Amino acid sequence: MESQHPETNAVTAGRPSPEAGAPLNVGISLNSTFTAGGPIGYGRFGNESWQALEGAITSLERGDSTLAFSSGMAAITAVFSLLPHGAPVVASDQGYSGTMALLKKYHEQGRLEVRFVDIANTKDVFEALIGAAFLWIESPTNPGLEIAEMSLIIGEAKKRNMGVAVDNTFATPLNQLPLQLGADISMNSVTKYLAGHSDVILGSLTVKDPALYNRLLEARTLLGAIPGPFEAWLALRGIRTFPLRFRAAEANAKILVEKLTADSKVTKVRYPGFGAIISFEVASDAEGAEKVCAASQLITNATSLGGVESTWERRRRWALESESVPENLIRLSVGCEHHEDIWGDISHALGEI
Ligand SMILES: *Cc1c(COP(=O)(O)O)cnc(C)c1O
């Protein structure tokens, strides 16, 4: 199965074996307990609907096993729960605001010793890795869209025998396979592209090492951050079309990047050359950027990303967002509408400034 293309894996993975009369899909398994003697036992330990979703993510990430969590943040928390008290951790100084806030809190509490680095500056990352125990990579970063030299920094961390996890939410397994680059864990906010319809919150961790899987399984079971069966089922339904949706949105993004770059109302466009997120700065201040976001009629002025529908927002409207993010930066999550309609809406909204 591994050698098949992700478009095929997305359609075929996580289905019951095709015996006569078998359903095509695993159902929504609403069970808190199971008759004694079986493999699961209790509803916090496992669930058939989770397992189907986990199988599909495993095949996309080219891993050996996946654990689904109640949210991306729950998955991230489970990873850091494995580290001993005070462990030195190297992490991007720019990244998803929730991860940043969690790591800052852990650092303040002395729970972890976090060394924040510019993840795109390989020399700085190498220096910070000396004596560290764990490397957390987000690339591209949210919302700066900076790119880490993944192979180099993972290779250096591995030489130093440390654990490495990658937040793969923005790149998605279609553009980046962290486990093949040597990382131990690939994390996804399934909420975003994998589920893709702005209707569930879910997270996942994919690994290759069975011992690491068992430690993370124990963390999920004991911390209790388990997904709901319905959410797991919805996410798997979304994954069936993930490659189609993502490639359509990415093709739209490439067209829109050119138009934004050529527009006199836009001063800076950040786009890493792949994916469907564009961050751009408008020729105005925070208020101007808010006006632009509020003026759209097709694009929804909302946080989050990775849905079939285009959304955008001024990131600094959130108190948690890093001060290094410019006040006039708008993060656009390009959806699957026709690119001409999206551009028509953007150019109308830019008319506000
Ligand atoms: C949204 C997001 C998260 C957090 O995921 P939730 O499902 O909202 O908990 C983590 N990392 C990145 C890059 C994200 O965009």
The ligand as an SDF file (V2000), in Angstrom:
LIG
                    3D

 15 15  0  0  0  0  0  0  0  0999 V2000
   -4.5600   25.2410   14.0980 C   0  0  0  0  0  0  0  0  0  0  0  0
   -3.1630   24.8600   14.2850 C   0  0  0  0  0  0  0  0  0  0  0  0
   -2.7560   24.1420   15.4280 C   0  0  0  0  0  0  0  0  0  0  0  0
   -3.7140   23.7750   16.5470 C   0  0  0  0  0  0  0  0  0  0  0  0
   -4.6890   22.8680   16.1280 O   0  0  0  0  0  0  0  0  0  0  0  0
   -6.1560   22.7940   16.7840 P   0  0  0  0  0  0  0  0  0  0  0  0
   -6.7840   21.6850   16.0190 O   0  0  0  0  0  0  0  0  0  0  0  0
   -6.8110   24.1300   16.5860 O   0  0  0  0  0  0  0  0  0  0  0  0
   -5.9910   22.4870   18.2300 O   0  0  0  0  0  0  0  0  0  0  0  0
   -1.4200   23.7780   15.5130 C   0  0  0  0  0  0  0  0  0  0  0  0
   -0.5300   24.1160   14.5610 N   0  0  0  0  0  0  0  0  0  0  0  0
   -0.8780   24.8140   13.4760 C   0  0  0  0  0  0  0  0  0  0  0  0
    0.1590   25.1590   12.4570 C   0  0  0  0  0  0  0  0  0  0  0  0
   -2.1980   25.2150   13.2910 C   0  0  0  0  0  0  0  0  0  0  0  0
   -2.5440   25.9300   12.2080 O   0  0  0  0  0  0  0  0  0  0  0  0
  1  2  1  0
  2  3  1  0
  2 14  2  0
  3  4  1  0
  3 10  2  0
  4  5  1  0
  5  6  1  0
  6  7  2  0
  6  8  1  0
  6  9  1  0
 10 11  1  0
 11 12  2  0
 12 13  1  0
 12 14  1  0
 14 15  1  0
M  END
$$$$
